[in-house]
């Protein structure tokens, strides 16, 4: 027997449309893990894709999120956002963001989503732009989760590169690199989240 969900012990039951018993459909969140960190200083985005960490790129202390005991019939989604600044006055830059997942405790990662952002030049005053990449709902089975061989966790990490242009920087509250001068009014954060959903 399923008891109804109520606003208060004596309140009317909360129902779905048409009076049906309240149920949660695809996309309803079960668990969420997220982090928000400030990148130290301003770091030039590398030409080759590399992991994102609070200290820049390629650092072994990459930002990684993890959810324990994933299930093959549940769905997962993730998002990364950070601030990027182009200090050039004559060349646009492209920055590509990647989201990679692992189901073997971080031994191997598979790219699941990427997004390209063009960061224009000659913007006065120079302002950081928030860019992001989004992994939409994907079944655990598609990520390699197998309930017959229990998976201890699902991990997600982020990478970035600048295949075009060399003067795109991830910005902090401090200063920009490459002699670009101070960065003002920047959030300066890396925000990443990983959700488990019905």
C-alpha positions as CSV (number, residue, x, y, z in Angstrom):
1,X,0.0,0.0,0.0
2,X,1.3,3.5,-0.9
3,X,0.4,6.3,1.4
4,X,-0.5,9.6,-0.2
5,X,1.9,12.6,0.0
6,X,0.3,15.5,1.8
7,X,1.3,19.2,2.4
8,X,0.6,18.5,6.1
9,X,-0.6,15.5,8.1
10,X,-4.2,16.6,7.8
11,X,-3.9,18.3,4.4
12,X,-5.3,17.1,1.1
13,X,-3.3,14.6,-0.8
14,X,-1.0,16.0,-3.5
15,X,-1.8,14.3,-6.8
16,X,-0.6,14.3,-10.4
17,X,-2.9,15.8,-13.1
18,X,-6.3,14.1,-13.3
19,X,-6.2,13.2,-9.6
20,X,-3.8,10.2,-10.0
21,X,-1.6,9.3,-7.0
22,X,1.6,11.4,-7.0
23,X,4.4,9.8,-8.9
24,X,7.7,10.8,-10.2
25,X,8.4,10.6,-13.9
26,X,11.6,10.6,-16.0
27,X,14.0,13.3,-15.0
28,X,12.9,13.5,-11.3
29,X,16.1,14.0,-9.3
30,X,17.1,11.3,-6.8
31,X,20.6,12.5,-5.9
32,X,22.8,15.5,-6.7
33,X,26.4,16.1,-6.1
34,X,28.0,19.4,-7.1
35,X,31.0,21.6,-6.4
36,X,32.0,25.2,-6.9
37,X,35.7,26.2,-6.7
38,X,37.7,29.2,-7.6
39,X,40.6,28.7,-10.1
40,X,43.7,30.2,-8.7
41,X,44.9,33.1,-10.8
42,X,44.1,33.2,-14.5
43,X,45.2,30.2,-16.6
44,X,45.6,30.1,-20.4
45,X,43.4,27.4,-21.9
46,X,45.7,24.7,-23.4
47,X,45.8,23.9,-27.1
48,X,45.2,20.2,-26.3
49,X,42.3,19.0,-24.1
50,X,43.3,18.8,-20.5
51,X,41.6,18.3,-17.2
52,X,40.3,21.3,-15.2
53,X,41.5,21.8,-11.6
54,X,41.5,24.6,-9.1
55,X,45.1,25.2,-10.0
56,X,44.7,25.3,-13.8
57,X,44.9,22.5,-16.4
58,X,46.6,19.1,-16.3
59,X,46.9,19.1,-12.6
60,X,46.5,15.7,-10.9
61,X,44.0,17.4,-8.5
62,X,41.3,17.6,-11.3
63,X,37.7,18.5,-10.3
64,X,35.9,15.1,-10.2
65,X,32.4,14.4,-8.9
66,X,31.3,10.9,-7.9
67,X,28.0,9.1,-7.1
68,X,28.2,5.8,-5.4
69,X,26.3,2.6,-6.4
70,X,24.8,3.8,-9.8
71,X,22.0,1.7,-11.3
72,X,21.7,0.7,-15.0
73,X,18.0,1.7,-15.3
74,X,18.4,5.1,-13.6
75,X,19.4,8.2,-15.7
76,X,22.3,10.6,-15.2
77,X,23.0,14.2,-16.3
78,X,25.7,16.7,-15.7
79,X,26.8,20.3,-16.3
80,X,30.0,22.3,-16.2
81,X,30.3,26.1,-16.3
82,X,33.2,28.5,-15.9
83,X,34.3,32.0,-16.8
84,X,36.5,32.7,-19.8
85,X,38.1,35.9,-21.0
86,X,39.8,36.8,-24.3
87,X,42.5,39.3,-23.7
88,X,43.3,39.7,-27.4
89,X,42.2,42.8,-29.3
90,X,42.6,41.3,-32.8
91,X,41.8,37.6,-32.7
92,X,38.8,35.6,-31.6
93,X,39.4,32.3,-29.8
94,X,37.5,29.0,-29.6
95,X,37.2,27.2,-26.3
96,X,35.9,23.6,-26.2
97,X,34.5,22.1,-23.0
98,X,34.3,18.3,-22.5
99,X,32.5,16.2,-19.9
100,X,33.9,12.6,-19.4
101,X,32.5,9.8,-17.4
102,X,34.1,6.8,-15.7
103,X,32.5,3.6,-14.2
104,X,35.8,1.9,-13.3
105,X,36.7,4.3,-10.4
106,X,38.5,6.8,-12.6
107,X,40.9,4.4,-14.4
108,X,39.5,5.2,-17.8
109,X,37.2,8.0,-18.9
110,X,34.9,8.3,-22.0
111,X,33.9,11.6,-23.5
112,X,30.1,12.0,-23.3
113,X,29.5,15.7,-24.2
114,X,31.4,18.7,-25.7
115,X,30.5,22.2,-26.6
116,X,32.4,24.9,-28.6
117,X,32.3,28.6,-27.6
118,X,33.7,31.4,-29.7
119,X,35.2,34.1,-27.5
120,X,35.3,37.3,-29.4
121,X,38.2,39.8,-29.5
122,X,38.3,43.6,-29.1
123,X,35.5,43.7,-26.5
124,X,36.0,46.9,-24.5
125,X,35.8,46.8,-21.5
126,X,37.0,43.2,-21.5
127,X,34.5,41.1,-19.7
128,X,34.5,37.4,-18.7
129,X,31.9,35.3,-20.4
130,X,30.3,32.3,-18.6
131,X,30.4,29.2,-20.8
132,X,29.1,25.7,-20.2
133,X,28.6,22.2,-21.4
134,X,25.7,20.0,-20.6
135,X,25.2,16.2,-20.6
136,X,21.5,15.5,-21.0
137,X,19.8,12.5,-19.4
138,X,21.5,9.3,-20.3
139,X,20.7,5.8,-19.0
140,X,23.1,4.1,-16.7
141,X,23.4,1.2,-19.2
142,X,24.7,3.7,-21.8
143,X,27.4,4.8,-19.4
144,X,28.5,1.2,-18.8
145,X,26.8,0.6,-15.5
146,X,26.0,-3.2,-15.1
147,X,23.8,-4.3,-12.2
148,X,25.0,-7.9,-12.6
149,X,28.5,-6.7,-11.8
150,X,27.8,-3.9,-9.3
151,X,29.5,-0.7,-10.2
152,X,31.0,1.1,-7.2
153,X,30.6,4.6,-8.6
154,X,30.1,6.8,-11.6
155,X,32.6,9.7,-11.9
156,X,32.6,12.8,-14.0
157,X,35.4,15.1,-14.9
158,X,35.8,18.2,-17.2
159,X,38.4,19.1,-19.7
160,X,39.0,22.2,-21.9
161,X,41.1,23.3,-24.8
162,X,41.5,26.3,-27.1
163,X,42.0,24.9,-30.7
164,X,41.8,28.3,-32.2
165,X,43.4,31.4,-30.6
166,X,45.9,31.5,-27.7
167,X,44.6,34.4,-25.6
168,X,41.5,32.9,-23.9
169,X,41.8,32.7,-20.2
170,X,39.9,31.1,-17.4
171,X,39.4,34.0,-15.1
172,X,39.6,34.4,-11.4
173,X,38.9,37.3,-9.1
174,X,42.6,38.2,-9.1
175,X,44.3,39.1,-12.4
176,X,44.3,37.9,-15.9
177,X,47.4,36.3,-17.5
178,X,49.4,37.3,-20.5
179,X,49.7,41.0,-19.4
180,X,46.0,41.5,-20.0
181,X,45.5,43.6,-16.9
182,X,43.1,43.1,-14.0
183,X,39.9,41.3,-14.4
184,X,37.0,43.1,-12.6
185,X,33.6,41.9,-11.6
186,X,34.2,38.2,-12.5
187,X,32.6,35.3,-10.7
188,X,35.8,33.4,-11.2
189,X,34.4,30.0,-10.4
190,X,34.3,26.5,-11.8
191,X,30.9,24.9,-11.1
192,X,30.1,21.3,-11.9
193,X,27.2,19.1,-11.0
194,X,26.2,15.4,-11.5
195,X,22.6,14.2,-11.0
196,X,21.0,10.8,-10.7
197,X,17.4,10.8,-11.9
198,X,14.4,8.4,-12.5
